[in-house]
Amino acid sequence: MAHNNYGQGQVPTPPAQWNESAYKFTEPIRYFKSNDPYYWQVDNIPLTQLENNILWLRDQINGGGSVGLLSGIDRSDINELKPFADDSSFKAYVRPGRYTARINDAYKKNLYDIVFLQSNLANTSNPGLGDFNFKVSENFLKTLAGEVTGSLILNNGLYDATLHHTVTPYQGFITSWTGRYGQYSNNALTGMDNLPLLKKTTIRQERTSDHPGPSSLLVGATRSDLQQLFSDFIKWWGGTARTAVVNVPETLSIEVAPFDAADFMNQTDFEPSYRIDLLFMYSHPIDASSSTILRRDGNSPAMITEPQLGIVKGAGAIGLRGNGPDFGVFDTYTDGVDWIGNSTEWTAGKNFGSNFFSFVDSEDYQYGQYQIAASVVDQIQDVAGMDGYYGNFPSPDDLLNIAPLLQVDLETNNLALVGQTVLPLAYIIVKKDATVITSSDILDIRPFLRTTELAYNERSGIAAANPPLSFANPAVGKTELGDTISKVRAEILEQIPTVPDIPTVPRVVGSGFIFGGLKYGVEGALLKMAVGHPDYVNIISNPSNAEAREAWLRTNAHVPFATTLRELPDWDIAPWCEGKNLAGQKRNDRTWIGRQQGGATVTLGNEGIYSQFHDSIDTIGAFQRNGGGGAIAFCRKKIEINKALVPWMSHYEVIAEYVNCVPATNHDYHHTGSDADHYWPRSYTGLTVSKEGDSFTVMAAFHSFFTSRTEANPGPNHPWSNQSNGNTGDILSRGTDWFRDQGPAYSNFAVTHSIFDWDQNNPESYSKSPLSPASPIIACSYPTVKYTIIGYPSQYSPMTDNGSVITLK
């Protein structure tokens, strides 16, 4: 028996069914015999038979009427892969046949290994941008050579073919590519031998090709051309996205799920009379041992070894099911129209996640079929449909054809590598109360006649891509390109110092606070005042709620929101205290002292030169005695700045101000010594800023007990007294420690706030009467100072000419 290359496995041709005809077909016709008489009727017998044969053939072609076989071949006359029903069961059938399909499966298909290289330029966190090469296993080479026959390669010609012309980029900053080899090629031939298909790809055990990543620029690294790299990717993913023949050697069948009205979400009295299902075939090619499809097999994707039928149910239950965020974040109205409804149930339930509309299940688990959501409104229309049936028609190709995620750093069993291609065959009309699927329920949609998937400009654009598009040079989408540009821009901006706009007028370039602290400063005093206020006592007095106290200060006391307040002052520790135990922990350890003895002359050197053009005051005090003189108590803080951050700033000034406090200007302590000539030094108060180039120092001067008495006549408890050696006049660091933690004598600042204006006759109540404020102050030892740095551009200078009019800019 001769081998039938084109009919093997196909359905046998059915017996011929002839059309009825008034004419008889005679074979063979009568021929003249040697003894036939010459008679016209005898002579006409063969002519009559020929005429009848011709007329009979006409009836066969025309079907006995005016329209016959010559008018066209119907889709139903094509027997290959024809969907049909047996009119006796709830099954759909498909006859044997063959078709060509795109194969999208990349799950566990790799023939090569990818080796990621470690180098100083390799991006190991993103191998797609790093350096790697393809490595051929020894077993693959032995299998290819025939030494090993236990494993399959299933080579279809793609594994060893070069499939596009080779290109290489121009040198320098030129984005074009040229049709020639560059310095990195490892499979360069010349002339006709270099053309695709005529040239085979390289297969080397240690390294076949490298990805053209950053580290390919290293000395000694080789980089293949994209032509070779494409071939290696084909073997890595097993020829994914190729076209292959799918053979269906015998009739296939599949159970159809009966009609169920519960498949339709229905709040009306309408009940659909039918459901429209899609019948399709999973593609399994003849050049693969197995194919992975997007269907469950426990917790893994299903594997098939031959083509199989599948169904997409044209309806699936829509239910109220809690999936997703709180519904309350959505607007119930769109353009002034109720979105879902304004019913009592909707109003009451809209904020509950369990009341979401959600597709209940993507699969009909009983029949193992996909299903789509079908609303009632689609079943009662007569606009979208075919052959008199209207409803939800599952999309034939796009619903089920899935491309895998081809990313080199995915493990070979990663579910993202699962893809599938199906062949749509028919729509099945599943009727209500039907007990069988009939031939009339099958709407044949085999894709013999169809449009191209891409317009010509799209196809020609892909064809004209340079370098050619392939696995080695995949197309870049707008999202990926935008993300890459954003990352490159961010990297460039990070490497290049930001150059701000050069202002033409002074502006604030910085500001800050120097806090007096919770223990000895303004913040603690404000909290003490708040404890006495009935509106705040519950917040402030809770010892475990430090955040509540700090929040109150942020609201009421010029404290920046992000500030974490500290117990001790921010002011620098005074030099006289640096050598003492726990320096900076005591109340007065940050108070600095400056003084001049009464009647003493200030001598700074070169006085003769100075006196020629200045007349200064050389002594302090109205009484030229050592009982008077001058003194200053102050705290100070040095602030470092980086002028390089504002290169346009030619100079700057600092404005400092007290926050919620005022300094003492007099001293209320009276020393009842026997010497009537004990005078108190004068005290000086205020804020001053000293600029020191790349830093500045803020000083807050105030009247203090430190400035009382004199070195000549100190009391036993003054800071410069040494009780063990009498009143020697030694300065602070050698004095007694008594003064370091005294409170009442060192009430240097008064803390005040407008919300604490009390009635003088009733200190428990807040009042705006003329009797308030009564006791609006609490004393503390250290101030809080706010400073603002104003930078001046080089083309701007403040007015310094003693003018009375200033021009604002």
Secondary structure, 3 states (H helix, E strand, C coil): CCCCCCCCCCCCCCCCCCCCCCCCCCCCCCCCCCCCCCCHHHHHHHHHHHHHHHHHHHHHHHCCCCCCHHHCCCHHHCCCCCEECCCCCCEEEECCEEEEEEECCCCCCCCCEEEECCCCCCCCCCHHHCCEEEECCHHHHHHHHCCCCCCCCCCCCCCCECCCCCCEECCCCCCCEECCCCCCCCCCCCHHHHCCCCCECCCCCCCCCECCCHHHHCCCCCCCCHHHHHHHHHHHCCCCCEEEEEEECCCEEEECCCCCHHHCECCCCCCCCEEEEEEEEECCCCCCCCEEEEEEECCEEEEECCCEEEEEECCCCEEECCCCCCHHHCCCEECCEECCCCCHHHHHHCCCHHHCEEECCCEECCCCEEECCCEHHHHCCCCCEECCEECCCCCCCCCCCECCCCCCCCCCCCHHHCCECEEEEEEEEEECCCCCCCHHHEEECCCCCCCCCCCHHHHHHHHCCCCCCCCCCCCCCHHHHHHHHHHHHHHHHHHCCCCCCCCCCCEEEEEEEECCCCCCEHHHHHHHHHHCCCCCHHHHCCCCCHHHHHHHHHHHCCCCCCCCCCCCCCCCCCHHHCCCCCCCCCCCCCCEEEEEECCCCCCCCCHHHHHCCCCCCCCCCCCCCCCCEEEEEEEEEEEECCHHHCCCEEEEEEEEEECCEEECCCCCCCCCCCCCCCCCCEECCEEEEEECCCEEEEEEEECCHHHCCCCCCCCCCCCCCCHHHCCCCCCHHHCCCHHHHCCHHHCCEEEECHHHCEECCEEEEECCCCCCCCCCEEEECECCEEEEEEEEECCCCCCCCCCCCCCCC
